Amino acid sequence: MAAAIAQGQGQRLLRGPERVAALLLAMGKPLAGRLLKHFDVDELKQITRSVADLGVVPSPTLEALVEAFAAQFARGVDLLGSPAEVEQMLDGVLPPEQIADVMSDVTGASNEAVWERLSNAPESVLSAYLAKEHPQTAALVLSRVAPACAAKAMGLFPRDLRNEVARRLLGVSPVSEGALRLVQAQLQEDLLSNVSRQSGSEHNVRVANIINKMERDQMEDVMQALATARPKAAETLRGLMFTFDDIVKLQPKARSVLFDKIPTELVVLALKGTDAGFRDAILSSLATRARRIVDSELASGGPALQRDVLKARRMIADTALELSNSGEIELASAEDEDELYE
């Protein structure tokens, strides 16, 4: 069998003990129990750690795994591995003291895994989730995740909530293991499982952002190649991409927020070579004083090198993407448009 189950559309990559963990969960306790008796303690710890950290296994992945083992499994729903599943699976199979030994190892590894996975979740998702919780709960969670993740998530809070959580962070005291497990279980159910389900779309966003930062001719060449090889994927990516040309599609309020962040000299440079309609749309988004300065510079200024113009446009488009990722503006769907100038 291949070293890993191939990752296809709607599938998740499983390796080593994760494959065993998924199959054991799919088999159910009676059959899994019979198989577990043939593993030694070290192997059980490795497998049960994988069960505890498994999270969501989409049905397509499970089906591919089953086919690889040539087993007669019916099509199933997604699986969700957790420490509770580990303990239930071992109950009646191993002596209580051996279960306690295994679970002690599993719980410690699982606890660390929850906070590590949470630290790698999108900060906007974590922030939106914690904003609905009690500030003390938010402070507890943020005290456990990576500092960089906590800082970005707090930065997205409303000002009053951010300051309240900061005060509570100073007073976070040790929490009982039982209470901490309850918090972790809720985070796993409410947040991490959803993040796993959305990983495909998150991956598309990352790919779109990578392509979006290429030079325009490289970008178009890559997209044309993708359109030939994987047309549906290319269409999805096209809808997630955003360029300077797409700024006129933003709502007026979003354009105003964007250009409040952009220096006037960068706006002047980016507008070189644009047509009157595009230029008017951008000028209408500027504050009165900035609009007068830009208009005057465009009327009296000399020509600029194309590479400098394109660099300025890229910087403005990147700023728009950053503001969108932080939730400050919403981007309209980008459509494939021709260059505004040769």
ZIGILIN-V140349 format. One record per residue. N is the residue number from 1. SS is DSSP state (H for helix, E for strand, L for the rest). D_FIRST is the distance of its C-alpha to the first C-alpha in Angstrom with 1 decimal. Layout:
n,ss,d_first
N,SS,D_FIRST
N,SS,D_FIRST
This chain:
n,ss,d_first
1,L,0.0
2,L,3.8
3,L,6.5
4,E,8.1
5,E,8.8
6,L,11.0
7,L,14.6
8,L,16.8
9,L,20.4
10,L,21.0
11,L,17.6
12,L,17.0
13,L,14.5
14,E,12.8
15,E,11.5
16,L,11.1
17,H,13.9
18,H,14.5
19,H,11.5
20,H,13.0
21,H,16.4
22,H,15.9
23,H,14.6
24,H,17.6
25,H,20.0
26,H,19.0
27,H,19.5
28,L,23.0
29,H,24.9
30,H,25.5
31,H,22.0
32,H,20.8
33,H,23.8
34,H,23.0
35,H,19.6
36,H,21.1
37,L,23.6
38,L,21.0
39,L,20.4
40,L,23.0
41,H,25.1
42,H,23.3
43,H,19.9
44,H,21.7
45,H,23.3
46,H,20.2
47,H,18.6
48,H,22.0
49,H,22.6
50,H,19.5
51,H,20.9
52,H,24.3
53,H,23.3
54,L,20.8
55,E,23.4
56,E,22.8
57,E,19.4
58,L,20.3
59,H,19.7
60,H,17.7
61,H,15.1
62,H,15.1
63,H,14.9
64,H,11.9
65,H,10.1
66,H,11.6
67,H,10.7
68,H,6.9
69,L,8.0
70,L,10.6
71,L,13.3
72,L,16.9
73,L,17.7
74,L,20.8
75,L,20.9
76,L,21.9
77,L,23.8
78,L,22.8
79,E,22.1
80,E,24.2
81,E,23.4
82,L,26.5
83,H,28.2
84,H,30.0
85,H,26.9
86,H,25.9
87,H,29.3
88,H,29.5
89,H,26.1
90,H,27.3
91,E,30.8
92,L,31.7
93,L,28.6
94,E,29.8
95,L,33.4
96,H,35.1
97,H,35.5
98,H,31.8
99,H,31.0
100,H,33.6
101,H,32.1
102,H,28.6
103,H,30.2
104,H,32.4
105,H,29.5
106,H,27.6
107,H,30.7
108,H,31.6
109,H,28.3
110,H,28.2
111,H,31.8
112,H,31.2
113,H,28.1
114,H,30.3
115,H,33.0
116,H,30.6
117,H,28.9
118,H,32.5
119,H,33.6
120,L,31.1
121,L,32.0
122,L,34.5
123,H,37.9
124,H,39.5
125,H,37.4
126,H,38.1
127,H,41.8
128,H,42.3
129,H,40.8
130,H,42.9
131,H,46.0
132,L,46.1
133,L,45.9
134,L,48.7
135,H,49.5
136,H,48.9
137,H,45.4
138,H,44.7
139,H,46.2
140,H,44.0
141,H,40.8
142,H,41.9
143,H,42.8
144,H,39.2
145,L,37.4
146,L,37.5
147,H,41.1
148,H,40.2
149,H,38.5
150,H,41.5
151,H,44.0
152,H,42.5
153,H,42.2
154,H,45.8
155,H,47.0
156,L,46.1
157,L,48.2
158,L,51.7
159,H,54.2
160,H,55.6
161,H,52.3
162,H,51.1
163,H,54.2
164,H,54.0
165,H,50.4
166,H,51.4
167,H,54.3
168,H,52.0
169,H,49.5
170,H,52.3
171,L,52.7
172,L,49.2
173,L,49.4
174,L,46.7
175,L,45.1
176,L,44.3
177,H,40.7
178,H,40.9
179,H,42.3
180,H,39.7
181,H,36.9
182,H,38.6
183,H,38.8
184,H,35.1
185,H,34.1
186,H,36.3
187,H,34.9
188,H,31.4
189,H,32.4
190,H,34.9
191,H,33.5
192,H,30.1
193,H,28.4
194,H,30.4
195,H,29.4
196,H,25.7
197,H,26.4
198,L,28.4
199,H,25.9
200,H,25.3
201,H,29.0
202,H,29.5
203,H,27.0
204,H,29.0
205,H,32.2
206,H,31.0
207,H,30.0
208,H,33.4
209,H,35.2
210,H,33.7
211,H,34.6
212,H,37.9
213,L,38.9
214,L,38.5
215,L,41.6
216,H,42.6
217,H,41.9
218,H,38.4
219,H,37.8
220,H,38.9
221,H,36.9
222,H,33.6
223,H,34.4
224,H,35.3
225,H,32.0
226,H,30.1
227,H,32.4
228,H,31.4
229,H,27.6
230,L,27.2
231,H,30.7
232,H,30.0
233,H,28.6
234,H,31.6
235,H,34.0
236,H,32.7
237,H,33.0
238,H,36.4
239,H,37.6
240,H,36.6
241,L,38.3
242,L,41.9
243,L,44.4
244,H,48.0
245,H,48.9
246,H,47.6
247,H,50.0
248,H,52.7
249,H,50.4
250,L,50.5
251,L,52.9
252,H,56.2
253,H,55.7
254,H,52.3
255,H,53.8
256,H,56.6
257,H,54.3
258,H,52.3
259,H,55.4
260,H,56.9
261,L,54.2
262,L,54.8
263,L,57.7
264,H,60.3
265,H,60.0
266,H,56.3
267,H,57.2
268,H,59.9
269,H,57.6
270,H,54.8
271,L,57.4
272,L,58.6
273,L,58.2
274,L,57.5
275,L,59.5
276,H,62.3
277,H,60.4
278,H,57.4
279,H,59.8
280,H,61.9
281,H,58.9
282,H,57.9
283,H,61.6
284,L,62.1
285,L,59.3
286,L,61.2
287,L,63.8
288,H,67.3
289,H,68.0
290,H,64.6
291,H,65.1
292,H,68.5
293,H,67.2
294,H,64.2
295,H,66.5
296,H,69.1
297,H,66.6
298,H,65.2
299,H,68.7
300,H,70.0
301,L,67.0
302,L,66.0
303,L,62.8
304,L,59.6
305,L,56.8
306,H,53.9
307,H,51.3
308,H,53.3
309,H,53.5
310,H,49.8
311,H,49.1
312,H,51.5
313,H,49.9
314,H,46.4
315,H,47.7
316,H,49.3
317,H,46.1
318,H,44.1
319,H,46.7
320,H,46.4
321,H,42.6
322,H,43.2
323,H,45.9
324,H,43.6
325,H,40.8
326,L,43.4
327,L,44.7
328,L,48.1
329,L,48.0
330,L,46.0
331,L,44.9
332,L,45.4
333,L,42.6
334,L,42.8
335,L,43.5
336,L,43.3
337,L,46.8
338,L,48.6
339,L,49.8
340,L,53.2
341,L,54.6
342,L,54.0
